[in-house]
Amino acid sequence: MPKTIPVNLQTAYDSRAAVIAYALKIVRKDAAVYGWTSADVDATLDGVDYVAAPGLDVQSWVSSAGLAVDATELTVTTDETIITRADVLAGRWNGAAFTLYRYNVQAPADGAEALGAGILGELQPRRGVYVAELRGLQQYLQQPVGAPSTKTCRARLGDAKCGVNLAGYTVTGTVDGVTSSQVFADSTRAEAADYYTAGLITWTSGLNLGLTAQVKTFGAGGDFTLSVPMLQAVQVGDTYSLIAGCTKRFDEDCVAKFSNALNFQGEPHRPTVDDLTSAPEPSA
């Protein structure tokens, strides 16, 4: 289906005057909406404000007629007002949805031409700017179809394939001892060791409010070690929400812990290469 370009915008194209700019709208996974323009003045398009600062530089967008992935790079300056180092390190911008437009700087009301849409790659710091790849929607066609056979479960705890209701395995608590931003304790936790290993902790107060991390180990007595340190310091009194861990084993987790054997997404009893190549056992 051919793309429709607003009449007045097409007239601006035909004039070949230097009045055309890019506008980039980004919608993060937390539903926050941001807009940038490559022009030196702000603009409003379809109710979204596009700011000229911290500035936008988009390499030429090349769209193919086939299934090749449309891609280019986004560069924005690191002024710590919109894109902050804390948000970048926390991954809040990763996988955000974007739409790239082209419009007439002198007449934004004439409408905009949508050039492409897709997802935002990981932001990388480079000499005072952040650079990210803009990946077209064809990126999804590059994903593998189907799943390999595994002895451990391929589902994520609580997802549609797993089916476990996380409400029954989610608790809240308060930190009462801190060793570092990676190691801390809640001595009121009475669960057995390893119960929360591989679980997810989400901070509901403190400097890390809203951030989620995976628990590397959980010890009896409420000792936590995270897989990676939190971006900000963990402090006594910080509150959290915590989901039980699943290490994707059939007997220990799916059967004994979650009573969910029918939804196990793996092949725990399949023969291995060693079984297939081993010498036959002599009969008695």
MARKE-551479 format. One record per residue: x, y, z of N, C-alpha, C, O, CB in turn. Coordinates in steps of 0.05 Angstrom, whole numbers, padded with zeros to 5 digits, always signed. Last residue first. Glycine has a CB too. Layout:
% MARKE-551479
XYZXYZXYZXYZXYZ;...
This chain:
% MARKE-551479
+00426-01198+00655+00433-01215+00678+00431-01244+00669+00437-01262+00685+00415-01210+00702;+00455-01166+00598+00432-01176+00613+00441-01196+00634+00462-01208+00631+00412-01190+00595;+00501-01111+00596+00495-01140+00592+00471-01149+00609+00468-01139+00631+00520-01158+00599;+00486-01050+00567+00491-01065+00592+00484-01094+00587+00463-01100+00576+00475-01053+00616;+00519-01021+00510+00495-01034+00522+00504-01049+00548+00526-01060+00549+00482-01053+00502;+00556-00960+00517+00555-00989+00510+00531-01002+00524+00524-00995+00546+00581-01003+00519;+00529-00896+00496+00541-00914+00516+00539-00943+00507+00521-00950+00492+00529-00911+00543;+00503-00861+00463+00529-00872+00454+00542-00892+00474+00563-00903+00468+00548-00850+00448;+00458-00846+00490+00455-00856+00463+00481-00870+00453+00480-00889+00437+00448-00834+00443;+00476-00825+00538+00459-00848+00538+00458-00862+00510+00457-00886+00508+00430-00840+00547;+00506-00781+00520+00519-00803+00534+00502-00828+00534+00513-00850+00531+00526-00795+00562;+00465-00749+00500+00485-00761+00481+00499-00784+00494+00505-00804+00481+00505-00739+00472;+00407-00769+00539+00428-00751+00531+00446-00764+00510+00442-00788+00504+00445-00742+00556;+00336-00778+00536+00363-00789+00537+00383-00768+00528+00377-00751+00511+00365-00814+00520;+00291-00739+00577+00301-00747+00551+00329-00759+00554+00344-00752+00572+00302-00722+00532;+00267-00719+00622+00274-00748+00622+00285-00757+00595+00287-00781+00590+00250-00764+00630;+00255-00666+00616+00274-00674+00637+00283-00703+00636+00304-00709+00646+00262-00669+00664;+00242-00623+00574+00242-00652+00571+00262-00664+00591+00285-00671+00583+00250-00660+00541;+00196-00568+00588+00222-00580+00582+00220-00610+00579+00198-00621+00581+00242-00574+00605;+00157-00537+00618+00164-00533+00590+00192-00543+00584+00209-00528+00575+00161-00503+00582;+00105-00559+00658+00134-00558+00655+00141-00557+00626+00133-00575+00610+00148-00583+00669;+00052-00564+00671+00060-00542+00654+00090-00540+00650+00100-00520+00639+00049-00516+00666;+00048-00607+00705+00035-00609+00679+00043-00587+00660+00041-00590+00636+00005-00609+00683;+00073-00590+00753+00087-00609+00735+00074-00610+00707+00089-00613+00688+00087-00637+00747;+00067-00555+00796+00060-00546+00769+00072-00565+00747+00079-00555+00726+00070-00518+00764;+00081-00544+00850+00060-00563+00843+00049-00557+00815+00025-00554+00811+00037-00562+00863;+00125-00514+00866+00102-00500+00854+00079-00518+00847+00058-00508+00838+00111-00485+00830;+00160-00550+00893+00157-00522+00902+00131-00509+00892+00117-00496+00907+00180-00506+00893;+00158-00602+00869+00158-00598+00898+00151-00570+00907+00138-00567+00928+00185-00606+00909;+00153-00591+00811+00137-00610+00827+00135-00603+00856+00113-00598+00866+00148-00639+00824;+00187-00548+00797+00160-00550+00785+00142-00569+00802+00119-00563+00805+00162-00561+00756;+00235-00557+00833+00219-00532+00830+00191-00537+00821+00172-00531+00836+00233-00514+00810;+00253-00611+00836+00257-00592+00858+00239-00568+00857+00230-00558+00877+00286-00584+00859;+00237-00635+00785+00230-00646+00812+00231-00625+00834+00211-00622+00849+00248-00669+00819;+00255-00596+00745+00229-00609+00745+00221-00618+00773+00200-00610+00783+00229-00633+00726;+00282-00530+00749+00285-00559+00751+00258-00572+00755+00240-00560+00766+00304-00566+00775;+00284-00474+00749+00275-00488+00725+00280-00518+00726+00283-00531+00705+00288-00476+00702;+00292-00444+00793+00316-00451+00778+00310-00471+00756+00328-00483+00744+00337-00462+00797;+00256-00392+00817+00253-00417+00803+00278-00422+00787+00284-00407+00769+00227-00417+00785;+00239-00355+00877+00257-00362+00855+00250-00389+00843+00240-00407+00856+00285-00362+00864;+00185-00310+00892+00201-00334+00897+00217-00342+00872+00209-00336+00850+00182-00358+00905;+00192-00240+00893+00179-00264+00881+00197-00288+00885+00221-00286+00881+00173-00259+00850;+00181-00183+00933+00199-00205+00926+00183-00229+00916+00164-00238+00928+00216-00214+00950;+00188-00114+00944+00170-00136+00937+00186-00158+00925+00204-00153+00909+00147-00126+00917;+00214-00073+00998+00216-00088+00972+00192-00106+00969+00178-00113+00988+00242-00103+00971;+00245-00016+01030+00224-00036+01027+00225-00049+00999+00235-00037+00980+00196-00025+01033;+00298+00006+01071+00287+00003+01044+00267-00020+01043+00272-00041+01054+00310-00002+01023;+00319+00001+01121+00293+00013+01119+00281+00012+01091+00258+00018+01088+00295+00041+01128;+00386+00010+01103+00367-00001+01123+00341+00015+01122+00341+00040+01121+00380+00000+01151;+00397+00014+01031+00398+00025+01059+00379+00011+01077+00358+00001+01068+00392+00055+01058;+00438+00009+00975+00416-00003+00990+00419+00005+01019+00441+00004+01030+00415-00035+00987;+00457+00058+00928+00462+00044+00953+00436+00033+00964+00415+00046+00963+00475+00063+00973;+00443+00044+00858+00445+00062+00881+00449+00045+00906+00444+00021+00906+00421+00081+00883;+00445-00002+00827+00458+00023+00817+00463+00042+00840+00484+00055+00841+00440+00035+00796;+00463-00064+00859+00444-00043+00852+00458-00018+00844+00481-00013+00853+00424-00038+00875;+00506-00114+00831+00500-00093+00851+00479-00075+00841+00476-00070+00817+00525-00078+00858;+00478-00176+00808+00495-00153+00803+00488-00132+00824+00465-00132+00834+00491-00142+00774;+00451-00216+00837+00468-00223+00815+00487-00201+00807+00510-00206+00801+00451-00231+00790;+00452-00206+00909+00441-00202+00882+00461-00211+00861+00485-00213+00866+00434-00173+00879;+00440-00241+00967+00462-00232+00949+00450-00230+00921+00439-00249+00911+00487-00252+00949;+00411-00239+01031+00408-00237+01002+00434-00229+00989+00449-00212+01000+00386-00216+00995;+00389-00273+01088+00412-00261+01075+00409-00262+01044+00405-00284+01033+00439-00275+01083;+00350-00297+01121+00344-00273+01106+00367-00259+01093+00366-00235+01088+00330-00255+01123;+00355-00344+01146+00360-00321+01162+00357-00295+01147+00360-00274+01159+00388-00322+01174;+00387-00379+01093+00369-00380+01116+00376-00357+01135+00399-00352+01140+00372-00408+01131;+00400-00340+01034+00408-00358+01056+00388-00357+01078+00373-00338+01082+00435-00349+01067;+00400-00338+00965+00385-00331+00989+00392-00350+01011+00389-00375+01007+00354-00331+00983;+00434-00311+00908+00432-00331+00930+00415-00320+00952+00414-00296+00957+00460-00339+00940;+00415-00274+00869+00435-00295+00863+00434-00317+00883+00432-00341+00875+00464-00283+00862;+00357-00245+00847+00371-00254+00871+00390-00277+00863+00381-00297+00851+00351-00264+00893;+00355-00191+00801+00352-00220+00806+00369-00227+00831+00391-00217+00835+00361-00236+00782;+00317-00130+00807+00342-00145+00805+00337-00174+00811+00318-00181+00824+00364-00133+00823;+00286-00068+00790+00284-00097+00795+00310-00111+00790+00325-00104+00772+00262-00110+00777;+00265-00003+00813+00284-00021+00799+00281-00050+00808+00273-00055+00830+00313-00012+00804;+00232+00027+00845+00222+00019+00818+00241+00000+00803+00233-00011+00783+00218+00043+00802;+00284+00058+00881+00255+00056+00877+00247+00049+00848+00256+00062+00829+00241+00081+00885;+00334+00062+00901+00330+00044+00878+00300+00040+00872+00293+00020+00859+00343+00017+00883;+00332+00092+00947+00345+00104+00924+00341+00087+00898+00343+00098+00876+00375+00106+00929;+00265+00077+00974+00294+00080+00975+00305+00091+00949+00290+00099+00931+00307+00054+00981;+00216+00028+00956+00224+00053+00968+00254+00055+00967+00267+00035+00959+00214+00056+00998;+00210-00018+00929+00186-00002+00932+00191+00024+00947+00173+00040+00951+00164-00018+00945;+00246-00058+00885+00247-00039+00907+00223-00021+00907+00217-00009+00886+00273-00023+00905;+00239-00126+00874+00233-00099+00863+00231-00080+00887+00217-00085+00906+00206-00099+00847;+00271-00186+00859+00265-00166+00880+00261-00139+00867+00277-00130+00850+00288-00165+00901;+00261-00251+00837+00263-00223+00830+00254-00205+00853+00233-00209+00865+00245-00217+00805;+00301-00312+00845+00276-00296+00846+00282-00267+00838+00305-00259+00834+00264-00297+00873;+00347-00340+00850+00337-00336+00822+00310-00321+00822+00297-00319+00801+00334-00362+00808;+00327-00358+00915+00348-00358+00895+00337-00358+00867+00319-00374+00861+00367-00383+00899;+00288-00363+00952+00286-00340+00935+00310-00338+00915+00312-00318+00901+00285-00314+00951;+00303-00410+00977+00275-00407+00968+00273-00384+00949+00257-00385+00930+00257-00403+00993;+00354-00417+00997+00351-00420+00968+00322-00416+00959+00316-00418+00935+00360-00447+00960;+00332-00436+01062+00354-00427+01044+00347-00434+01015+00336-00456+01010+00381-00439+01053;+00263-00423+01077+00287-00440+01076+00307-00428+01057+00301-00412+01040+00280-00469+01068;+00236-00363+01108+00236-00384+01088+00263-00399+01088+00283-00389+01098+00231-00373+01060;+00233-00320+01141+00234-00347+01154+00235-00370+01134+00235-00393+01142+00210-00350+01172;+00255-00256+01149+00249-00276+01129+00253-00304+01142+00275-00310+01152+00266-00273+01104;+00275-00219+01184+00248-00229+01190+00240-00251+01170+00219-00264+01174+00228-00207+01188;+00323-00199+01167+00324-00221+01187+00296-00232+01193+00294-00253+01207+00337-00212+01212;+00346-00185+01110+00320-00180+01123+00316-00204+01142+00307-00225+01134+00296-00178+01102;+00406-00158+01082+00391-00178+01097+00364-00167+01106+00361-00143+01110+00407-00188+01121;+00455-00156+01028+00439-00144+01050+00422-00165+01062+00423-00189+01054+00422-00120+01039;+00496-00141+00974+00492-00160+00997+00477-00145+01019+00487-00125+01029+00519-00172+01006;+00500-00099+00939+00494-00126+00928+00487-00146+00950+00473-00166+00944+00518-00136+00913;+00515-00055+00965+00492-00052+00947+00485-00078+00934+00465-00079+00918+00498-00031+00926;+00531-00086+01029+00538-00070+01005+00512-00067+00988+00491-00076+00996+00560-00084+00989;+00507-00099+01077+00536-00102+01074+00546-00085+01051+00567-00072+01053+00543-00131+01070;+00454-00083+01121+00467-00078+01094+00497-00082+01096+00510-00071+01113+00460-00050+01085;+00392-00099+01149+00421-00101+01151+00433-00099+01123+00423-00111+01104+00429-00128+01164;+00339-00096+01139+00348-00088+01166+00378-00092+01170+00388-00089+01192+00333-00103+01187;+00290-00082+01090+00318-00088+01095+00326-00078+01124+00320-00056+01131+00336-00074+01074;+00226-00110+01090+00242-00087+01096+00271-00095+01102+00275-00113+01119+00230-00070+01118;+00177-00139+01045+00194-00138+01068+00209-00112+01070+00206-00094+01053+00213-00161+01068;+00129-00183+01014+00141-00157+01018+00158-00157+01043+00154-00174+01060+00120-00134+01019;+00121-00235+00965+00120-00225+00993+00132-00197+00992+00144-00188+00973+00136-00243+01012;+00090-00283+00924+00102-00256+00926+00099-00246+00954+00077-00247+00966+00089-00237+00906;+00062-00328+00912+00091-00331+00917+00105-00304+00918+00130-00303+00914+00103-00348+00894;+00011-00316+00900+00015-00334+00922+00045-00338+00929+00051-00351+00949+00003-00360+00916;+00017-00286+00854+00007-00273+00878+00012-00290+00903+00017-00280+00924-00023-00267+00875;+00031-00316+00810+00053-00305+00826+00043-00292+00852+00059-00288+00871+00068-00284+00811;+00007-00374+00789-00003-00349+00799+00018-00337+00819+00021-00347+00841-00031-00352+00813;+00035-00407+00734+00035-00404+00763+00026-00376+00770+00034-00356+00758+00064-00409+00774;+00040-00412+00678+00013-00413+00690+00012-00410+00720-00009-00409+00732+00001-00438+00683;+00077-00421+00635+00081-00432+00662+00055-00434+00677+00048-00455+00687+00101-00414+00678;+00057-00394+00592+00063-00422+00589+00067-00436+00617+00060-00459+00620+00089-00426+00573;+00051-00341+00612+00028-00356+00602+00033-00386+00599+00015-00402+00605+00019-00345+00574;+00093-00336+00672+00083-00328+00645+00061-00346+00636+00053-00365+00650+00106-00328+00625;+00111-00355+00721+00088-00337+00721+00078-00329+00694+00057-00316+00692+00094-00313+00737;+00177-00362+00703+00158-00366+00725+00135-00345+00723+00140-00321+00723+00172-00364+00752;+00183-00377+00635+00190-00359+00657+00168-00361+00678+00145-00362+00672+00193-00329+00647;+00201-00439+00603+00183-00418+00610+00195-00400+00632+00214-00408+00646+00156-00430+00620;+00235-00481+00598+00239-00459+00580+00221-00435+00587+00225-00413+00576+00236-00467+00551;+00266-00522+00647+00242-00509+00637+00249-00485+00620+00266-00469+00628+00223-00502+00660;+00317-00569+00626+00306-00550+00645+00282-00536+00631+00279-00537+00607+00327-00530+00654;+00330-00598+00581+00321-00613+00605+00309-00594+00626+00291-00603+00641+00345-00627+00617;+00305-00578+00517+00322-00574+00541+00311-00591+00564+00288-00597+00565+00322-00544+00549;+00302-00566+00448+00296-00584+00470+00315-00580+00493+00340-00579+00488+00297-00614+00460;+00288-00498+00426+00304-00522+00427+00295-00540+00450+00282-00531+00469+00334-00515+00430;+00229-00473+00395+00246-00474+00419+00263-00500+00418+00253-00521+00409+00229-00473+00445;+00205-00427+00344+00207-00452+00358+00226-00451+00381+00238-00431+00386+00215-00474+00338;+00247-00384+00308+00220-00394+00312+00222-00422+00324+00238-00438+00316+00205-00395+00284;+00289-00328+00324+00285-00356+00319+00257-00365+00324+00244-00355+00343+00304-00373+00335;+00282-00264+00292+00282-00280+00317+00277-00310+00310+00262-00315+00291+00260-00270+00336;+00276-00233+00249+00302-00246+00252+00303-00264+00277+00323-00278+00281+00324-00224+00255;+00229-00208+00252+00230-00231+00234+00257-00245+00236+00260-00267+00225+00225-00222+00205;+00239-00165+00284+00225-00187+00296+00225-00212+00278+00223-00234+00288+00196-00179+00302;+00262-00129+00249+00279-00142+00269+00266-00167+00281+00278-00187+00287+00287-00123+00291;+00225-00103+00221+00234-00128+00210+00252-00144+00229+00257-00167+00225+00248-00123+00183;+00220-00055+00246+00202-00076+00255+00210-00103+00244+00202-00124+00254+00173-00070+00248;+00288-00030+00256+00262-00031+00244+00246-00055+00253+00256-00073+00266+00264-00031+00214;+00324+00000+00307+00319-00025+00293+00291-00025+00282+00272-00022+00298+00325-00049+00311;+00372+00045+00320+00343+00044+00315+00337+00020+00297+00345+00020+00274+00333+00071+00303;+00423+00042+00368+00414+00033+00342+00383+00034+00341+00370+00025+00360+00424+00004+00335;+00449+00099+00402+00434+00074+00402+00425+00067+00373+00421+00085+00357+00409+00077+00420;+00492+00137+00441+00486+00127+00415+00471+00101+00417+00478+00084+00433+00512+00123+00398;+00502+00196+00477+00492+00169+00478+00484+00161+00449+00472+00177+00435+00468+00166+00497;+00562+00235+00488+00536+00230+00476+00528+00202+00481+00544+00185+00488+00536+00236+00445;+00613+00239+00510+00594+00260+00515+00567+00257+00502+00550+00275+00505+00605+00286+00507;+00638+00191+00486+00649+00218+00486+00628+00240+00488+00625+00258+00471+00665+00223+00461;+00586+00150+00487+00610+00155+00470+00617+00185+00471+00603+00201+00459+00604+00147+00441;+00546+00099+00516+00559+00125+00519+00584+00127+00501+00600+00109+00499+00568+00130+00548;+00490+00068+00486+00519+00066+00492+00531+00094+00494+00527+00110+00477+00533+00049+00470;+00428+00037+00494+00443+00062+00493+00472+00058+00502+00477+00046+00523+00429+00084+00510;+00405-00017+00455+00417-00008+00480+00432+00018+00476+00447+00020+00457+00435-00030+00492;+00353+00002+00407+00374-00015+00419+00385-00003+00444+00377+00018+00453+00396-00020+00398;+00284+00010+00401+00309+00023+00407+00329+00003+00419+00322-00011+00438+00305+00047+00426;+00243-00013+00347+00251-00013+00375+00279-00001+00378+00295-00001+00359+00251-00041+00386;+00200+00020+00301+00213-00004+00311+00220-00002+00340+00205+00009+00356+00239-00009+00295;+00187+00054+00239+00182+00049+00267+00196+00023+00275+00203+00007+00259+00151+00046+00273;+00192+00108+00191+00196+00081+00200+00189+00078+00230+00186+00099+00243+00224+00071+00195;+00172+00155+00171+00193+00141+00157+00197+00113+00165+00203+00095+00149+00219+00156+00159;+00116+00193+00163+00127+00172+00179+00147+00156+00162+00140+00144+00142+00105+00153+00190;+00114+00261+00154+00116+00235+00140+00129+00215+00158+00152+00219+00167+00132+00239+00113;+00067+00308+00181+00093+00295+00181+00091+00269+00165+00070+00256+00163+00103+00289+00209;+00037+00374+00175+00037+00345+00178+00065+00334+00176+00084+00348+00169+00019+00333+00157;+00034+00428+00178+00029+00415+00151+00028+00385+00153+00020+00372+00134+00050+00424+00132;+00051+00445+00226+00023+00439+00224+00015+00426+00197-00007+00416+00194+00006+00464+00228;+00104+00460+00219+00098+00434+00231+00069+00425+00228+00063+00402+00227+00106+00433+00260;+00134+00497+00181+00105+00493+00183+00099+00465+00194+00090+00448+00179+00092+00497+00155;+00189+00499+00184+00175+00524+00183+00144+00521+00185+00131+00541+00191+00181+00539+00157;+00203+00445+00182+00209+00461+00205+00192+00486+00206+00183+00494+00228+00239+00467+00207;+00165+00393+00160+00174+00419+00152+00178+00437+00177+00159+00442+00191+00153+00433+00132;+00189+00326+00175+00169+00347+00174+00182+00373+00165+00206+00376+00163+00155+00350+00201;+00190+00257+00187+00203+00279+00174+00182+00300+00170+00159+00294+00162+00216+00270+00146;+00198+00209+00242+00182+00226+00223+00201+00245+00209+00224+00250+00217+00160+00241+00238;+00198+00146+00273+00214+00168+00261+00198+00182+00240+00187+00170+00222+00240+00156+00249;+00182+00118+00334+00172+00125+00307+00188+00148+00297+00191+00168+00312+00141+00131+00308;+00198+00064+00380+00203+00090+00368+00187+00093+00341+00181+00073+00328+00233+00095+00363;+00197+00033+00443+00186+00035+00416+00191+00063+00405+00189+00082+00420+00155+00028+00416;+00254+00006+00480+00232+00025+00477+00222+00026+00448+00238+00021+00429+00241+00054+00486;+00296-00027+00490+00272-00039+00479+00249-00020+00477+00226-00029+00472+00264-00062+00496;+00321+00012+00543+00325-00011+00526+00298-00022+00516+00280-00025+00532+00341-00033+00540;+00314+00051+00581+00310+00058+00553+00312+00034+00534+00304+00037+00511+00331+00079+00545;+00325+00028+00630+00298+00037+00625+00293+00045+00596+00269+00046+00588+00293+00061+00643;+00373+00007+00648+00360-00006+00625+00332+00004+00619+00317-00009+00605+00359-00035+00630;+00404+00030+00687+00382+00013+00696+00366-00001+00674+00349-00017+00679+00362+00030+00713;+00436+00061+00656+00448+00038+00669+00427+00019+00680+00431-00005+00682+00466+00046+00692;+00398+00100+00641+00412+00084+00621+00423+00058+00634+00419+00036+00623+00434+00100+00608;+00383+00123+00690+00363+00108+00675+00376+00091+00653+00366+00069+00648+00344+00128+00661;+00433+00145+00706+00420+00125+00723+00400+00109+00707+00398+00084+00710+00407+00139+00747;+00443+00182+00666+00461+00159+00668+00448+00137+00684+00450+00113+00678+00487+00167+00681;+00384+00204+00631+00403+00205+00653+00419+00180+00654+00411+00159+00645+00388+00210+00680;+00354+00242+00586+00368+00216+00587+00389+00217+00609+00409+00231+00605+00380+00207+00559;+00341+00294+00607+00321+00274+00598+00332+00246+00599+00321+00229+00612+00312+00281+00569;+00388+00313+00633+00361+00324+00639+00339+00304+00631+00321+00299+00647+00358+00351+00625;+00440+00299+00620+00429+00290+00645+00403+00303+00653+00396+00303+00676+00449+00294+00668;+00463+00309+00572+00461+00332+00590+00447+00325+00616+00444+00343+00633+00445+00354+00576;+00491+00280+00526+00487+00271+00553+00486+00295+00572+00505+00301+00587+00510+00252+00562;+00458+00283+00462+00478+00291+00481+00471+00283+00509+00447+00280+00516+00482+00321+00479;+00444+00228+00418+00435+00250+00434+00456+00257+00455+00471+00240+00464+00408+00243+00449;+00435+00192+00359+00455+00205+00377+00443+00228+00392+00431+00246+00379+00480+00214+00361;+00417+00132+00328+00408+00156+00342+00430+00166+00360+00443+00151+00374+00382+00151+00359;+00426+00100+00266+00435+00106+00293+00423+00132+00303+00420+00151+00288+00465+00107+00294;+00387+00049+00232+00403+00073+00232+00412+00078+00261+00406+00061+00279+00388+00098+00220;+00352+00002+00192+00368+00009+00216+00383+00034+00211+00392+00040+00189+00387-00014+00223;+00310-00049+00170+00316-00021+00169+00330-00013+00194+00322-00021+00216+00289-00003+00165;+00330-00114+00152+00322-00096+00175+00330-00067+00169+00353-00061+00163+00335-00106+00201;+00301-00144+00094+00325-00134+00108+00316-00114+00130+00297-00099+00125+00346-00121+00089;+00260-00160+00062+00258-00166+00090+00283-00158+00106+00285-00164+00130+00253-00195+00094;+00252-00107+00013+00252-00135+00022+00249-00138+00051+00236-00122+00065+00276-00149+00012;+00258-00054+00007+00232-00065-00002+00230-00095+00007+00208-00106+00007+00230-00063-00032;+00286-00014+00060+00288-00033+00038+00260-00045+00031+00242-00045+00048+00307-00056+00045;+00306+00050+00078+00285+00029+00080+00286+00012+00055+00288+00021+00033+00257+00042+00083;+00349+00087+00115+00347+00072+00091+00327+00049+00094+00331+00032+00111+00375+00061+00082;+00360+00149+00141+00343+00125+00144+00340+00111+00117+00330+00123+00098+00315+00132+00157;+00421+00178+00157+00400+00174+00137+00386+00148+00141+00399+00127+00143+00413+00176+00109;+00425+00188+00229+00437+00182+00203+00415+00176+00183+00392+00170+00191+00457+00158+00204;+00405+00238+00270+00397+00212+00259+00410+00209+00232+00407+00226+00214+00366+00210+00257;+00412+00273+00328+00426+00268+00302+00418+00240+00293+00425+00220+00307+00457+00271+00305;+00387+00322+00370+00383+00296+00357+00398+00295+00331+00398+00314+00315+00353+00291+00352;+00384+00355+00434+00393+00352+00406+00391+00324+00396+00392+00304+00411+00422+00361+00404;+00362+00359+00485+00391+00358+00482+00401+00354+00453+00425+00350+00449+00403+00338+00499;+00333+00409+00445+00354+00403+00464+00345+00378+00480+00322+00377+00487+00361+00427+00483;+00287+00410+00416+00312+00412+00401+00336+00407+00419+00357+00399+00409+00315+00440+00389;+00232+00366+00427+00250+00387+00437+00276+00386+00420+00285+00365+00412+00257+00383+00466;+00166+00359+00412+00192+00350+00404+00212+00372+00410+00210+00394+00400+00193+00342+00374;+00105+00339+00440+00125+00360+00439+00152+00348+00432+00161+00328+00445+00127+00376+00465;+00047+00316+00409+00072+00308+00422+00092+00330+00419+00097+00339+00396+00083+00281+00411;+00003+00330+00378+00001+00332+00407+00025+00324+00422+00025+00325+00447-00022+00316+00416;+00022+00326+00325+00000+00309+00335+00000+00307+00365-00004+00286+00377+00004+00281+00324;+00079+00359+00342+00067+00344+00321+00047+00324+00333+00054+00308+00350+00088+00328+00304;+00115+00416+00355+00093+00399+00365+00080+00386+00342+00070+00399+00323+00072+00416+00382;+00184+00434+00367+00160+00431+00349+00140+00414+00363+00146+00398+00381+00168+00419+00322;+00240+00478+00377+00221+00458+00386+00197+00457+00366+00192+00476+00352+00211+00463+00414;+00296+00488+00334+00273+00499+00348+00254+00476+00355+00252+00456+00340+00258+00521+00331;+00333+00464+00303+00343+00480+00325+00321+00495+00340+00326+00511+00357+00363+00501+00315;+00318+00394+00287+00319+00423+00281+00329+00438+00306+00333+00426+00327+00290+00433+00274;+00312+00343+00302+00339+00350+00293+00341+00380+00286+00363+00390+00281+00346+00334+00268;+00275+00332+00362+00276+00341+00334+00305+00348+00327+00320+00357+00344+00258+00365+00330;+00243+00284+00404+00266+00300+00397+00263+00309+00368+00251+00295+00351+00293+00285+00402;+00202+00263+00458+00204+00271+00430+00228+00289+00426+00234+00306+00442+00179+00285+00421;+00173+00211+00498+00193+00232+00494+00195+00238+00464+00190+00221+00447+00221+00223+00505;+00133+00181+00548+00135+00189+00520+00155+00213+00518+00153+00232+00533+00107+00197+00508;+00127+00123+00588+00136+00151+00586+00142+00158+00557+00154+00142+00543+00162+00156+00604;+00115+00070+00593+00095+00087+00581+00103+00116+00580+00087+00133+00571+00069+00084+00595;+00157+00037+00606+00141+00047+00628+00120+00068+00619+00108+00082+00636+00159+00060+00649;+00181+00029+00558+00164+00007+00568+00148+00016+00592+00127+00003+00599+00180-00017+00575;+00176+00092+00521+00190+00071+00537+00170+00050+00547+00146+00053+00545+00204+00084+00561;+00172+00116+00460+00154+00108+00482+00168+00086+00497+00171+00064+00486+00126+00100+00471;+00195+00170+00422+00202+00145+00436+00183+00141+00459+00177+00159+00475+00231+00147+00447;+00198+00202+00360+00182+00197+00384+00190+00170+00396+00191+00150+00382+00152+00198+00377;+00235+00248+00325+00235+00221+00335+00218+00219+00360+00224+00233+00380+00264+00212+00341;+00240+00282+00264+00228+00282+00291+00226+00253+00300+00217+00235+00285+00199+00295+00291;+00283+00318+00220+00273+00292+00231+00260+00298+00258+00268+00316+00273+00297+00272+00234;+00266+00370+00172+00279+00360+00196+00268+00333+00204+00246+00325+00196+00278+00380+00219;+00271+00417+00120+00262+00390+00128+00279+00381+00152+00304+00383+00152+00264+00370+00105;+00287+00461+00094+00268+00465+00116+00259+00438+00127+00240+00438+00143+00244+00481+00105;+00318+00481+00048+00330+00468+00071+00312+00472+00095+00319+00485+00115+00358+00478+00077;+00280+00465-00011+00290+00485+00008+00299+00469+00033+00290+00448+00039+00268+00506+00016;+00256+00436-00051+00284+00430-00044+00297+00451-00026+00321+00454-00025+00301+00428-00070;+00204+00437-00066+00219+00462-00067+00248+00459-00062+00264+00477-00069+00207+00482-00047;+00187+00385-00055+00191+00393-00083+00207+00419-00086+00221+00423-00105+00165+00395-00098;+00179+00388+00000+00199+00370-00012+00207+00380-00040+00230+00382-00047+00189+00341-00012;+00137+00424+00002+00163+00432+00014+00185+00414+00003+00207+00424-00002+00161+00430+00045;+00098+00393-00022+00106+00418-00035+00133+00427-00024+00150+00437-00039+00085+00439-00031;+00093+00354+00016+00104+00346-00010+00113+00371-00025+00133+00370-00039+00083+00330-00026;+00068+00384+00055+00095+00374+00061+00109+00366+00034+00133+00370+00031+00094+00350+00080;+00019+00393+00032+00037+00416+00037+00065+00407+00043+00085+00421+00036+00026+00433+00061;-00001+00340+00030+00003+00356+00006+00023+00378+00010+00041+00382-00006-00023+00367-00004;+00029+00285+00066+00012+00309+00066+00019+00328+00042+00043+00331+00036+00015+00325+00092;+00035+00224+00034+00050+00246+00045+00032+00270+00044+00020+00276+00023+00077+00251+00029;+00022+00156+00041+00010+00182+00035+00026+00204+00049+00030+00203+00073-00020+00183+00043;+00050+00098+00010+00049+00117+00033+00038+00144+00024+00044+00153+00002+00077+00120+00045;+00014+00043-00019+00032+00067-00021+00028+00085+00004+00007+00086+00016+00026+00082-00046;+00017-00024+00000+00000+00000+00000+00018+00025+00000+00035+00027+00017-00019+00000+00025;
